[in-house]
Amino acid sequence: MFLTRHSSYVKYSLICLLELIAIIALLQARSAQAYTAYKDGGPYGSIGRWAGQSATYSLTDSFKYSGSGWSSTGTGAASDWTNSAAPFSYYLNQNDINDILDAGPFFNNTALAEAYNHYTGNYLDGLHIKVNTGNGYAFYDGTQPGGNPVPDNYYDLRTILRHEFGHTLGLCHSYTNTLMDAYVDLKQVRGIDQDAIDGTKYIYTSTTTSPSGPCDLWDGND
């Protein structure tokens, strides 16, 4: 069948559009695979997940009294995970003295915060998140003036805690500008994004794309 000049142009335009859609889909697929996970060569060998899909935590006095908004920010960051599409939840239990959100100075370490897990057998069974209050960092807890959403020269505490809670459920760092990126900038706000959700599904339900590579915990500030 012969095509007129007009119909040839329409066909060419349609092909270009389909190619553009394919490129966009490919880029989205790549960005959705930015996460890495503990179970792929992480700090605890092949141990990379909790036996269930939830964990409890408590707030230490050092954490609660670091600022008037720290308690609500800590529980808010945990609730952000619980209320997201990620298949993992965090619940406050002040009687759980082994799984804690803490704050205090770091020695020979300039990270904004750090997260550690305990494990027994083949599963994670404890968590410890600590925010570095000893290096002169200013953390925005929602109570300081000038927040729109975060004042100048402040790090967003809720973003940092979302990131650390991502670690304690089994996520390592991502290679892109996502929640699990190793670095966060002043005033930067990050939520529970699709990359973090995909990574959590990979760990707990295996119903998502594969990670971008083995566990990456190279030094960052977060």
C-alpha positions as CSV (number, residue, x, y, z in Angstrom):
1,M,0.0,0.0,0.0
2,F,1.3,3.4,-0.9
3,L,1.1,6.2,1.6
4,T,0.4,9.9,0.9
5,R,2.8,12.5,2.1
6,H,0.4,13.4,4.9
7,S,-0.2,9.8,6.1
8,S,3.6,9.2,6.0
9,Y,4.2,12.2,8.3
10,V,1.5,10.9,10.7
11,K,3.1,7.5,10.7
12,Y,6.5,8.9,11.3
13,S,5.2,11.1,14.1
14,L,3.5,8.2,15.7
15,I,6.8,6.2,15.6
16,C,8.7,9.0,17.2
17,L,6.1,9.3,19.9
18,L,6.2,5.6,20.7
19,E,10.0,5.8,20.8
20,L,9.8,8.7,23.2
21,I,7.4,6.8,25.4
22,A,9.8,3.8,25.4
23,I,12.7,6.0,26.4
24,I,10.7,7.6,29.3
25,A,9.6,4.2,30.5
26,L,13.3,3.0,30.4
27,L,14.4,5.9,32.4
28,Q,11.7,5.4,34.9
29,A,12.6,1.8,35.2
30,R,16.2,2.6,35.9
31,S,15.3,5.2,38.5
32,A,13.0,2.7,40.2
33,Q,16.0,0.4,40.6
34,A,18.3,2.8,42.4
35,Y,18.0,1.1,45.8
36,T,20.3,-1.5,47.3
37,A,19.6,-3.8,50.2
38,Y,21.3,-5.4,53.2
39,K,20.5,-9.0,51.9
40,D,22.8,-8.5,49.0
41,G,26.1,-8.4,50.8
42,G,25.2,-6.0,53.5
43,P,26.8,-5.4,57.0
44,Y,25.3,-8.6,58.4
45,G,26.2,-10.9,55.5
46,S,23.1,-12.5,54.0
47,I,20.9,-11.4,56.9
48,G,18.8,-8.6,55.5
49,R,15.3,-8.5,56.9
50,W,13.1,-8.8,59.9
51,A,11.1,-12.1,60.3
52,G,7.9,-10.1,60.1
53,Q,7.0,-6.8,58.5
54,S,7.0,-4.5,61.5
55,A,9.2,-3.3,64.3
56,T,8.8,-1.3,67.5
57,Y,11.0,1.5,68.9
58,S,11.3,3.8,71.8
59,L,12.6,7.4,72.3
60,T,15.4,7.9,74.7
61,D,15.5,11.0,77.0
62,S,18.5,12.2,75.1
63,F,16.4,12.2,71.9
64,K,13.2,13.6,73.4
65,Y,15.0,16.5,75.1
66,S,17.2,17.5,72.2
67,G,14.4,19.9,71.0
68,S,10.8,20.6,71.7
69,G,9.7,19.0,68.5
70,W,12.0,16.0,68.4
71,S,9.5,13.5,69.9
72,S,6.8,14.4,67.3
73,T,9.3,14.4,64.5
74,G,10.6,11.0,65.5
75,T,7.2,9.4,65.7
76,G,6.2,11.2,62.5
77,A,9.1,9.8,60.5
78,A,8.2,6.3,61.7
79,S,4.5,6.9,60.8
80,D,5.5,8.0,57.4
81,W,6.8,4.5,56.7
82,T,3.8,2.9,58.3
83,N,1.4,5.0,56.2
84,S,3.3,4.6,53.0
85,A,2.8,1.8,50.4
86,A,6.0,0.1,51.7
87,P,5.2,-3.3,53.3
88,F,6.8,-2.4,56.6
89,S,5.5,-0.6,59.7
90,Y,7.0,1.0,62.8
91,Y,5.2,1.3,66.1
92,L,6.2,3.3,69.2
93,N,6.6,1.3,72.4
94,Q,8.3,3.1,75.2
95,N,8.7,-0.2,77.1
96,D,11.0,-1.4,74.3
97,I,14.3,-0.2,75.7
98,N,16.4,-2.2,73.3
99,D,15.1,-0.6,70.0
100,I,15.8,3.1,70.3
101,L,15.9,6.5,68.7
102,D,18.8,8.3,70.4
103,A,20.8,11.5,70.2
104,G,24.3,12.5,71.3
105,P,27.8,13.4,70.1
106,F,29.7,11.2,67.6
107,F,33.4,10.7,68.1
108,N,35.6,10.8,65.0
109,N,32.5,10.8,62.8
110,T,30.8,13.7,61.1
111,A,27.7,11.8,59.9
112,L,24.4,13.5,60.6
113,A,23.0,10.2,62.0
114,E,23.6,6.5,62.0
115,A,21.6,3.3,62.2
116,Y,22.5,-0.1,63.5
117,N,20.6,-3.4,63.7
118,H,20.8,-6.4,66.0
119,Y,20.1,-9.9,64.7
120,T,19.5,-13.4,65.9
121,G,19.8,-16.4,63.6
122,N,18.7,-15.4,60.1
123,Y,16.8,-12.3,60.9
124,L,17.1,-8.7,62.1
125,D,15.5,-8.3,65.5
126,G,16.6,-4.9,66.9
127,L,17.4,-1.4,65.8
128,H,19.4,1.6,67.1
129,I,19.2,5.0,65.4
130,K,21.3,7.9,66.7
131,V,21.3,11.5,65.6
132,N,24.6,13.4,65.9
133,T,24.1,16.4,68.2
134,G,27.9,17.0,68.8
135,N,29.1,18.5,65.6
136,G,27.3,21.8,65.6
137,Y,24.6,20.7,63.2
138,A,21.2,22.4,63.3
139,F,18.2,20.1,62.9
140,Y,14.8,21.4,62.0
141,D,12.1,19.8,64.2
142,G,9.2,21.8,63.0
143,T,9.4,24.4,65.8
144,Q,12.0,26.8,64.6
145,P,10.9,30.0,63.0
146,G,11.3,30.6,59.3
147,G,10.5,27.1,58.0
148,N,9.2,27.1,54.5
149,P,9.5,24.2,54.7
150,V,13.0,24.3,56.4
151,P,14.9,27.4,57.5
152,D,18.3,28.3,56.1
153,N,21.3,26.4,57.7
154,Y,19.1,23.6,59.0
155,Y,18.9,19.9,58.2
156,D,15.4,18.5,58.1
157,L,15.3,16.0,61.0
158,R,12.3,14.2,59.7
159,T,14.0,13.5,56.4
160,I,17.1,12.2,58.2
161,L,15.0,9.9,60.4
162,R,13.0,8.6,57.4
163,H,16.4,7.7,55.8
164,E,17.6,5.9,59.0
165,F,14.4,4.0,59.4
166,G,15.0,2.8,55.8
167,H,18.3,1.4,56.9
168,T,16.9,-0.4,59.9
169,L,14.3,-2.3,57.8
170,G,17.0,-3.5,55.5
171,L,17.8,-0.8,52.8
172,C,21.3,0.3,52.0
173,H,22.1,3.5,50.0
174,S,20.8,4.4,46.6
175,Y,22.8,5.8,43.6
176,T,20.4,8.6,42.9
177,N,18.8,11.6,44.5
178,T,16.3,9.6,46.5
179,L,15.4,9.1,50.2
180,M,18.2,6.5,50.6
181,D,20.9,8.6,48.9
182,A,23.9,8.8,51.2
183,Y,24.0,12.6,51.2
184,V,21.3,15.1,52.1
185,D,21.7,18.9,51.7
186,L,20.7,21.7,54.1
187,K,17.0,22.5,53.8
188,Q,16.4,19.4,51.7
189,V,13.2,17.4,52.3
190,R,12.7,13.9,51.1
191,G,9.7,11.7,51.7
192,I,9.1,7.9,51.3
193,D,9.6,7.8,47.6
194,Q,8.9,5.1,45.0
195,D,12.6,4.0,45.2
196,A,12.3,3.3,48.9
197,I,8.9,1.6,48.5
198,D,10.3,-0.6,45.6
199,G,13.3,-1.6,47.8
200,T,11.2,-2.5,50.7
201,K,9.0,-4.7,48.4
202,Y,12.1,-6.3,47.1
203,I,13.1,-7.2,50.6
204,Y,9.8,-8.3,52.0
205,T,7.6,-9.4,49.1
206,S,9.9,-9.9,46.1
207,T,7.3,-8.2,43.9
208,T,9.3,-5.5,42.3
209,T,12.3,-4.8,40.1
210,S,15.8,-5.9,41.1
211,P,18.2,-3.6,42.9
212,S,20.9,-1.6,41.1
213,G,23.7,-3.7,42.6
214,P,25.0,-5.1,45.9
215,C,24.5,-3.3,49.2
216,D,26.1,0.1,49.1
217,L,26.9,1.8,52.4
218,W,29.7,4.0,51.3
219,D,30.3,7.0,53.6
220,G,27.9,9.9,53.2
221,N,26.5,12.5,55.7
222,D,23.3,10.5,56.3
